[in-house]
Amino acid sequence: MAFNFITMKNLLSIIKNLFQNKDNNLKSKPSAELLWTRKRVMGTEQEYGLPGDYNSHWRLKNPKPFIENGARIYVDCNHPEYASPETTNPLDAMMWDKAGEYIIPKNLKRLKAEELRLFKNNIDSHENSYGSHESYCMERSNVDQSRFYNSMLGFLVTRIIFAGSGSINNRGEYEISQKARSIDCNISSMTTYSEKPIVNTRDVHLSNPKYYRFHVVSGDANLSETSIFLKMGTMALILDLYEDRKLKNISIKNPLESLHRISQDTDLKIMIDTDKGRFTAIEIQKFYYEQADSEYRGRDSMTDEILNRWINTLNSLEEEPLELSRQLDWIIKKNLIDSYLKKTNKRLGEPEVRNIDLQYHELGNGLFYMLEDNGYVDRIASDIDIAHAIENPPEDTRAWARGRLISSKKVKSIWWNKITLKNETTIELPDPYGETKEDNTLENILN
């Protein structure tokens, strides 16, 4: 598939005009100031798009599936994929997810530099979708699966209003979410081909069976640090409420239809039928926010940061969405496209405008990075934080042991929960919270 890319020079003047009155100072707390006291192992999986059918003409450089920062890189359905290492809080989850944007391009070979275009998105021009998944560890004894899956629908259907990455569909209309229009059922164990659900029931724990891995497959691929942090932080708080048996559910009467309608409503005004009446997606999110705020406000600084960002985002979406034009992917991109349309009198469905949509997601040289490099996108982490995540594993999960062993060059074979060394020693890693830097159990092996 060929793309006619517009030049960055043509867009630079538009970007400068669009943001000339914006404050480009960092508005976020330094990551070191944020404390998270309720550990929950979490991580992401991202398939990256490549234009063209390279098939067997490219492959990953790394001969083993895991790398030094504890992550897994591999090929899935002809897409390079990065599965982040296990982290225990939303801030780390965001940073190790962002690390993949730099790791994957460095680990491809058999492609000339001018051919190497990678995109962190979810859908191609033929409406084929590919994955951007999240995983959250839960105590299996706390999960009543007959109740759990339905209790997640209301939150996940409406979460796209701050976690969507934006997209021009094939009708020439702008949508909030890329992934939403490929979702075709409410609940299923499948992830591709026959069914793509809002709530996934696949039960592959990759650890001690006492843990349950909640596998979220209906989310978008985000570039904005704010969107990733909010997406994973709010999900973690919802799971806290569920495990503490304090989650009050709101049941959407037609979840799949509502997901599609919300995605198509950039004004955020449509009313959704629920068992408690008719509400907007913003109002449904506020229903969940109020529960989390009541139970967990003051627990620690990262929880308060997530709660503050959550309610401020919902209030801005309700009153003036453009206030979020530095923070949420779908609004950053829409603002850029709208400005281009105004300047050129073009329409959404035209190829040049569609290319802006695509180029927003291009790794390295894309429009998001241009905005970020020029200070027009809010940051949460620093470049030093991301650089650390590229080279090092998280210190407070089993990813620490995995990363250290890989760096030692002593590994013969490896999986998430098991490593065999070249001397045939087998190291079991059943506990995702175990074998941390603090545990210091590898010194005899590494020395």
Secondary structure, DSSP 4 states (H G I P E B T S, - for coil): ----PPPHHHHHHHHHHHTTTS--S--S--GGG----S---EEEEEEPB-SS--GGG-EES-SSSB-TTS-EEEEETTEEEEEPPPBSSHHHHHHHHHHHHHHHHHTEESS-GGG---B--SB-TT--B--EEEEEEEEGGG--HHHHHHHHHHHHHHTHHHH---EE-TTS-EES-SSGGG--EEEES--STT--EEEE-----SS-TTEEEEEE-SPPP---HHHHHHHHHHHHHHHHHHHTT-PPP--BSSHHHHHHHHHH-TT----EEETTEEE-HHHHHHHHHHHHHHHHTTS-HHHHHHHHHHHHHHHHHHH-GGGGTTT-HHHHHHHHHHHHHHHH---TTSHHHHHHHHHTTBTTTSHHHHHHHTT-S--SS-HHHHHHHHHS--SSSTHHHHHHHHHTT-EEEEETTEEEETTS-EEE---TT-S-TTT---HHHH-
